[in-house]
Amino acid sequence: MGVGVSLHPLASAVAREGGVGIVSSAGLDRLVSKRKGKKVGTYDAVYEEISRAKSAGGFVGINIMVAVMKDYAESVRAAIDSGADFIISGAGLPLNLPVIQPVKDTALIPIVSSARALMLVCKKWERLGYRPDAVVLEGPLAGGHLGFRIEDIGLESNKLENLLPPVKDVAKGHGDFPVIVAGGIFTHGDIVRMLEMGADGVQMGTRFLATEESSATMEYKRAVISAKDADIVIAEDPASPCGLPFRILKHSPMFMLGGGREPKCDKGYVLSKDARGELTVCPAKESNEHYFCICNGLLSSAGYNPDKEKPLYTVGVNASRITEIVSVETLMRELTGHLK
């Protein structure tokens, strides 16, 4: 649900309807600063967004990406201090998540795309004296960054239903914690099917993109509603500077811009370390020919500086099946089988 899409209005609406609301931590400092009209740091922004999301009741947590290195630890501390019910963490393996700060009542939930990845997390966390409280298994049909090589995305072995059994086996062998599946789940029937296969829950993003409570811009929501199957692509060139396959709408203005944008990096959320160990490296900072600027593109799709930066629209593989903007209440009734 990425940058700026799932903020407190959407997370709290899902929680009120009996779901589990998820705030996205990416870019929260700038988004909250714009909303308040003054500079707000990462810790305070995360703390405020979770507190506002939890104020209406229900269960609310946050998704914190490992790839956002410079803000990762501060986001984790703020989430725990604000009373987040859980932290979901992916975009890289969150191997050191349990030692950033004592968790109190906050559950820690890694995101993986294979049994091997989950085994690595379990072994590392066990050495740190912790066991995952649950795991999110994300298959190759999800939106945004995918945890697979491009050539492996279509393999039969990487279908969500085939990834689930070995991941369940790892979970059972390390305390029998819940396995939550994600990626390509669209209907009530899909949810029932995955639960019958052994999943303990589902995570959904794309279905909630075009809800009234989503903080995506109206242009983003309209782009989703009008999307056809052929419009949903995995960006290869230009591509995400993170180096992972990235599913988007091919008509996203920043993606279509290609090499027409001056290469720069003025946000710096996904910087990696240089030879001196400092966070300075981003391919999109040096080249606009083969990389788009994910920070500015996704912020713009949530209404941050849309006049200065072209938006980038990420979606799951089933986005073309969405035909209208609905309320979270209506969508949750459909997904729980109470609305035909």
C-alpha positions as CSV (number, residue, x, y, z in Angstrom):
1,M,0.0,0.0,0.0
2,G,3.1,2.1,-0.3
3,V,3.9,5.7,0.1
4,G,1.0,7.8,1.3
5,V,-1.8,5.5,0.2
6,S,-2.5,3.8,3.5
7,L,-2.5,6.5,6.1
8,H,-4.6,6.9,9.2
9,P,-8.0,7.4,7.3
10,L,-7.7,4.0,5.5
11,A,-6.1,2.1,8.4
12,S,-8.6,3.2,10.9
13,A,-11.5,2.5,8.5
14,V,-10.3,-1.0,8.0
15,A,-9.9,-1.5,11.8
16,R,-13.4,-0.2,12.5
17,E,-14.8,-2.8,10.1
18,G,-13.1,-5.7,12.0
19,G,-10.0,-5.9,9.7
20,V,-6.4,-5.1,10.7
21,G,-5.5,-1.6,9.6
22,I,-2.0,-1.0,8.2
23,V,-0.2,2.3,8.0
24,S,2.6,2.7,5.5
25,S,5.7,4.3,7.1
26,A,7.4,5.3,3.8
27,G,7.6,9.1,3.4
28,L,5.6,9.8,6.5
29,D,7.8,12.6,7.7
30,R,7.1,14.6,4.6
31,L,3.5,13.7,4.3
32,V,2.7,14.6,7.9
33,S,4.9,17.8,7.7
34,K,2.8,18.9,4.7
35,R,-0.5,18.2,6.5
36,K,0.6,20.1,9.6
37,G,2.3,22.9,7.8
38,K,5.6,22.5,9.7
39,K,8.6,20.2,9.7
40,V,8.0,16.9,11.5
41,G,10.7,14.2,12.0
42,T,10.3,10.5,11.3
43,Y,9.7,9.5,14.9
44,D,7.0,12.1,15.5
45,A,5.3,11.4,12.2
46,V,5.1,7.7,12.7
47,Y,3.9,8.1,16.3
48,E,1.2,10.6,15.3
49,E,-0.1,8.5,12.3
50,I,-0.4,5.3,14.4
51,S,-2.0,7.2,17.3
52,R,-4.6,8.7,14.9
53,A,-5.3,5.4,13.3
54,K,-5.8,3.7,16.6
55,S,-8.1,6.4,18.1
56,A,-11.2,4.9,16.6
57,G,-10.5,1.4,18.0
58,G,-9.6,-1.9,16.5
59,F,-6.2,-3.3,15.6
60,V,-3.7,-1.1,13.8
61,G,-0.1,-1.7,12.8
62,I,2.5,-0.4,10.4
63,N,4.5,-1.6,7.4
64,I,8.2,-0.5,7.7
65,M,10.5,-1.3,4.8
66,V,14.0,-2.5,5.4
67,A,15.2,-0.8,2.3
68,V,14.4,2.6,3.8
69,M,17.6,2.3,5.8
70,K,18.0,5.8,7.2
71,D,14.5,5.9,8.8
72,Y,14.1,2.2,9.7
73,A,15.2,2.2,13.3
74,E,13.4,5.5,14.2
75,S,10.2,4.2,12.6
76,V,10.4,0.9,14.6
77,R,10.9,2.8,17.9
78,A,8.0,5.2,17.2
79,A,5.7,2.3,16.3
80,I,6.5,0.5,19.5
81,D,6.2,3.6,21.7
82,S,2.8,4.6,20.1
83,G,1.3,1.2,20.9
84,A,1.2,-0.3,17.4
85,D,-0.4,-3.7,17.5
86,F,2.2,-5.0,15.0
87,I,5.1,-4.2,12.8
88,I,5.2,-5.8,9.3
89,S,8.6,-5.5,7.7
90,G,9.9,-6.5,4.3
91,A,11.6,-5.0,1.2
92,G,14.6,-6.9,2.4
93,L,14.9,-9.4,5.3
94,P,14.3,-7.7,8.7
95,L,17.1,-9.8,10.4
96,N,17.8,-7.3,13.3
97,L,14.2,-6.1,13.9
98,P,13.8,-7.7,17.4
99,V,16.9,-5.9,18.9
100,I,16.1,-2.3,17.9
101,Q,13.9,-1.8,20.9
102,P,12.0,-4.0,23.4
103,V,8.6,-4.6,21.8
104,K,6.2,-4.6,24.8
105,D,2.9,-5.7,23.2
106,T,3.8,-5.0,19.6
107,A,3.9,-8.2,17.4
108,L,6.8,-8.5,14.9
109,I,5.9,-9.9,11.5
110,P,8.5,-10.4,8.7
111,I,7.5,-10.5,5.0
112,V,9.0,-13.3,2.9
113,S,8.6,-14.8,-0.5
114,S,9.9,-18.3,0.2
115,A,10.4,-20.9,2.9
116,R,14.2,-20.4,2.6
117,A,13.8,-16.7,3.5
118,L,11.6,-17.5,6.4
119,M,14.1,-20.1,7.7
120,L,16.9,-17.4,7.6
121,V,14.7,-15.0,9.6
122,C,13.8,-17.7,12.1
123,K,17.4,-18.8,12.7
124,K,18.6,-15.2,13.1
125,W,15.7,-14.2,15.4
126,E,16.2,-17.3,17.6
127,R,19.8,-16.3,18.2
128,L,18.4,-12.9,19.3
129,G,15.9,-14.6,21.6
130,Y,12.8,-14.0,19.6
131,R,10.4,-15.9,17.4
132,P,8.2,-14.3,14.7
133,D,4.7,-13.6,15.9
134,A,3.4,-14.3,12.4
135,V,4.7,-14.1,8.9
136,V,3.4,-12.5,5.7
137,L,4.1,-14.7,2.6
138,E,3.9,-12.4,-0.5
139,G,3.6,-14.1,-3.9
140,P,4.5,-12.7,-7.3
141,L,1.1,-11.2,-8.1
142,A,1.4,-8.4,-5.6
143,G,1.9,-4.7,-6.5
144,G,5.1,-2.7,-6.0
145,H,8.4,-4.4,-5.4
146,L,8.5,-8.2,-5.8
147,G,10.8,-10.6,-4.0
148,F,11.5,-12.7,-7.1
149,R,13.8,-12.4,-10.1
150,I,11.9,-11.4,-13.2
151,E,12.5,-14.7,-14.9
152,D,11.1,-16.6,-11.9
153,I,7.8,-14.6,-11.5
154,G,5.8,-16.9,-13.7
155,L,7.1,-20.2,-12.5
156,E,4.5,-22.7,-11.3
157,S,6.6,-23.3,-8.1
158,N,6.2,-19.6,-7.2
159,K,2.4,-19.5,-7.3
160,L,1.1,-18.5,-3.9
161,E,-0.7,-21.8,-3.3
162,N,2.6,-23.7,-4.0
163,L,4.7,-21.4,-1.8
164,L,2.3,-21.8,1.1
165,P,2.9,-25.5,2.2
166,P,6.7,-25.2,2.7
167,V,6.3,-21.9,4.5
168,K,3.7,-23.5,6.8
169,D,6.2,-26.3,7.5
170,V,8.9,-23.8,8.5
171,A,6.4,-21.9,10.7
172,K,5.3,-25.1,12.4
173,G,8.9,-26.1,13.1
174,H,9.6,-22.8,14.8
175,G,6.7,-22.4,17.2
176,D,3.7,-22.8,14.8
177,F,3.1,-19.1,14.3
178,P,0.4,-17.8,11.8
179,V,1.1,-17.5,8.1
180,I,-0.7,-14.6,6.3
181,V,-0.7,-14.8,2.5
182,A,-0.7,-11.8,0.1
183,G,-0.5,-11.1,-3.6
184,G,-3.3,-11.5,-6.1
185,I,-6.1,-12.1,-3.5
186,F,-9.2,-10.3,-4.8
187,T,-12.5,-11.8,-3.8
188,H,-14.2,-13.4,-0.8
189,G,-13.8,-16.7,-2.7
190,D,-10.1,-16.2,-2.9
191,I,-9.9,-15.6,0.8
192,V,-11.9,-18.7,1.6
193,R,-9.7,-20.8,-0.8
194,M,-6.5,-19.6,0.9
195,L,-7.9,-20.3,4.4
196,E,-8.9,-23.8,3.3
197,M,-5.4,-24.4,2.0
198,G,-4.0,-23.6,5.4
199,A,-3.4,-19.9,5.5
200,D,-4.2,-18.2,8.8
201,G,-5.1,-14.9,7.3
202,V,-4.8,-12.7,4.1
203,Q,-3.3,-9.3,3.4
204,M,-4.7,-7.2,0.6
205,G,-3.5,-4.0,-0.9
206,T,-4.9,-3.3,-4.4
207,R,-8.5,-3.7,-3.5
208,F,-8.2,-0.9,-1.0
209,L,-6.4,1.5,-3.4
210,A,-9.6,2.8,-4.9
211,T,-11.6,3.2,-1.7
212,E,-13.0,6.5,-0.5
213,E,-10.7,6.4,2.5
214,S,-7.5,5.7,0.5
215,S,-5.1,8.7,0.5
216,A,-4.1,8.1,-3.2
217,T,-4.9,11.0,-5.4
218,M,-8.1,10.9,-7.4
219,E,-5.9,10.7,-10.6
220,Y,-4.3,7.5,-9.2
221,K,-7.7,6.0,-8.3
222,R,-9.1,6.9,-11.8
223,A,-6.0,5.3,-13.4
224,V,-6.7,2.1,-11.5
225,I,-10.4,2.1,-12.4
226,S,-9.6,2.6,-16.1
227,A,-6.7,0.1,-16.2
228,K,-6.8,-2.9,-18.6
229,D,-4.8,-6.1,-18.2
230,A,-2.3,-4.9,-20.8
231,D,-1.7,-1.7,-18.8
232,I,-0.2,-3.7,-15.8
233,V,3.4,-4.4,-16.3
234,I,6.6,-5.2,-14.5
235,A,9.0,-2.3,-14.9
236,E,12.4,-3.4,-16.4
237,D,13.8,-0.4,-18.2
238,P,13.4,2.2,-16.7
239,A,13.2,0.3,-13.5
240,S,13.2,0.8,-9.7
241,P,16.6,1.9,-8.3
242,C,16.1,-0.7,-5.6
243,G,17.0,-3.4,-8.1
244,L,13.8,-5.5,-7.6
245,P,11.0,-6.1,-10.1
246,F,8.3,-3.5,-9.7
247,R,4.7,-3.9,-10.9
248,I,3.1,-0.6,-12.1
249,L,0.6,0.9,-14.5
250,K,2.6,1.5,-17.7
251,H,0.7,4.8,-18.2
252,S,2.2,6.2,-15.0
253,P,3.5,9.6,-15.9
254,M,6.9,9.1,-14.3
255,F,7.4,5.8,-16.0
256,M,6.4,7.2,-19.4
257,L,8.7,10.2,-18.8
258,G,11.7,7.8,-19.2
259,G,14.8,9.8,-19.7
260,G,13.0,13.1,-19.7
261,R,13.6,13.8,-16.0
262,E,16.8,15.4,-14.6
263,P,18.6,12.8,-12.5
264,K,18.5,13.9,-8.9
265,C,17.9,12.5,-5.4
266,D,16.4,15.1,-3.0
267,K,14.4,12.7,-0.8
268,G,16.9,9.9,-0.2
269,Y,14.6,7.2,1.3
270,V,16.2,4.3,-0.5
271,L,19.8,5.3,-0.4
272,S,22.3,2.5,0.1
273,K,25.8,2.6,1.6
274,D,28.9,3.7,-0.4
275,A,32.5,2.4,0.1
276,R,32.8,4.5,3.2
277,G,29.6,3.1,4.8
278,E,27.6,6.3,4.2
279,L,24.1,6.4,2.8
280,T,24.8,8.2,-0.5
281,V,24.1,5.7,-3.3
282,C,21.0,5.6,-5.5
283,P,21.1,4.6,-9.3
284,A,18.3,7.2,-10.0
285,K,20.6,9.9,-8.6
286,E,23.1,9.3,-11.4
287,S,20.9,8.2,-14.3
288,N,17.5,8.9,-15.6
289,E,17.8,6.6,-18.6
290,H,17.4,3.3,-16.9
291,Y,15.8,4.2,-13.5
292,F,12.8,6.2,-12.3
293,C,12.9,8.1,-9.0
294,I,10.7,6.0,-6.8
295,C,10.7,8.4,-3.9
296,N,9.3,11.4,-5.8
297,G,7.1,9.3,-8.1
298,L,5.3,7.6,-5.2
299,L,5.0,10.7,-3.1
300,S,3.5,12.5,-6.0
301,S,0.9,9.7,-6.4
302,A,-0.2,10.5,-2.8
303,G,-0.5,14.2,-3.6
304,Y,2.9,15.4,-2.4
305,N,4.3,18.0,-4.8
306,P,2.3,16.7,-7.9
307,D,3.0,20.0,-9.7
308,K,6.8,19.4,-9.5
309,E,7.1,15.6,-9.9
310,K,5.3,13.1,-12.1
311,P,3.4,10.3,-10.2
312,L,4.2,6.6,-10.3
313,Y,1.3,4.2,-10.0
314,T,1.9,0.8,-8.5
315,V,-0.8,-1.9,-8.5
316,G,-1.2,-5.6,-8.1
317,V,-1.9,-7.9,-11.0
318,N,-5.7,-7.8,-10.6
319,A,-6.1,-4.0,-10.6
320,S,-8.0,-4.1,-13.9
321,R,-10.8,-5.9,-12.1
322,I,-11.6,-2.8,-10.1
323,T,-14.4,-0.8,-11.7
324,E,-15.5,1.8,-9.1
325,I,-14.5,3.7,-6.0
326,V,-16.3,2.3,-2.9
327,S,-16.2,2.8,0.8
328,V,-14.1,0.6,3.1
329,E,-17.4,-0.5,4.7
330,T,-18.8,-1.7,1.4
331,L,-15.6,-3.4,0.4
332,M,-15.2,-5.2,3.8
333,R,-18.8,-6.4,3.6
334,E,-18.0,-7.9,0.2
335,L,-14.8,-9.5,1.3
336,T,-16.4,-11.1,4.3
337,G,-19.2,-12.5,2.3
338,H,-22.0,-10.3,3.5
339,L,-22.5,-8.4,0.3
340,K,-23.3,-10.2,-2.9
